Amino acid sequence: MNAEQLLKELEQIFRDNFDDDSIVLTRQTTSEDIEDWDSLEQINLLTAIGKKYGLRFQIRDISGLETVGDMVDLILRMLPEK
């Protein structure tokens, strides 16, 4: 999987979590860009992402996430290579 494919898949997860089909993600998207994206919603997003990709995030992994691009890079690093 490449970053572009992952970004599209994450977009659907965000749309589902926020119940908003108008969300369009870019690598530069931040919590400031999406209404209701707060710390609780961050946990919900990471839980949904973890379930989809079979990942377990550690605090040290997610503490530096500032943009969706940072999230994409982290997930790609954590995914097993195929």
C-alpha positions as CSV (number, residue, x, y, z in Angstrom):
1,M,0.0,0.0,0.0
2,N,1.3,3.5,-0.8
3,A,0.6,6.8,0.9
4,E,-2.1,7.9,-1.6
5,Q,-4.1,4.7,-1.2
6,L,-3.8,4.9,2.6
7,L,-5.0,8.5,2.5
8,K,-8.1,7.5,0.6
9,E,-8.9,4.7,3.0
10,L,-8.3,7.0,6.0
11,E,-10.7,9.5,4.4
12,Q,-13.5,7.0,4.6
13,I,-12.7,6.2,8.2
14,F,-12.8,9.9,9.0
15,R,-16.1,10.3,7.1
16,D,-17.6,7.3,9.1
17,N,-16.3,8.5,12.5
18,F,-17.5,12.1,12.0
19,D,-20.6,11.1,10.0
20,D,-19.6,13.6,7.4
21,D,-19.3,12.5,3.7
22,S,-17.9,15.9,2.7
23,I,-14.6,15.4,4.5
24,V,-11.6,15.4,2.1
25,L,-8.2,14.7,3.6
26,T,-4.8,15.9,2.5
27,R,-1.5,15.3,4.1
28,Q,-1.7,18.8,5.6
29,T,-5.2,18.3,7.2
30,T,-5.1,19.0,11.0
31,S,-7.7,18.8,13.8
32,E,-8.3,22.5,13.2
33,D,-9.7,21.7,9.8
34,I,-12.4,19.3,10.9
35,E,-15.2,20.4,13.3
36,D,-15.5,18.2,16.3
37,W,-12.0,16.7,16.0
38,D,-11.0,16.8,19.6
39,S,-9.0,14.5,21.9
40,L,-11.8,12.0,22.4
41,E,-12.4,11.9,18.6
42,Q,-8.7,11.3,18.1
43,I,-9.0,8.2,20.3
44,N,-12.0,7.0,18.3
45,L,-10.1,7.5,15.0
46,L,-7.0,5.7,16.2
47,T,-9.2,2.8,17.5
48,A,-10.9,2.5,14.2
49,I,-7.6,2.7,12.3
50,G,-6.1,0.1,14.6
51,K,-8.9,-2.3,14.0
52,K,-8.9,-1.9,10.2
53,Y,-5.1,-2.4,9.9
54,G,-4.5,-4.7,12.9
55,L,-2.3,-2.1,14.6
56,R,-1.7,-1.2,18.3
57,F,-0.6,2.4,18.8
58,Q,1.6,3.4,21.7
59,I,1.5,6.8,23.3
60,R,5.0,7.6,22.1
61,D,3.8,6.8,18.5
62,I,0.8,9.1,18.5
63,S,2.0,12.0,20.7
64,G,3.8,13.8,17.8
65,L,1.0,13.5,15.3
66,E,0.1,16.9,14.0
67,T,-1.2,16.3,10.5
68,V,-2.9,13.5,8.6
69,G,0.3,13.2,6.7
70,D,2.1,12.3,10.0
71,M,-0.6,9.7,10.6
72,V,-0.1,8.2,7.2
73,D,3.6,8.0,7.7
74,L,3.2,6.3,11.1
75,I,0.7,3.8,9.8
76,L,3.0,2.9,6.8
77,R,5.9,2.4,9.1
78,M,3.8,0.1,11.3
79,L,2.2,-2.0,8.6
80,P,3.9,-5.3,8.0
81,E,5.7,-5.4,4.6
82,K,4.1,-7.7,2.0
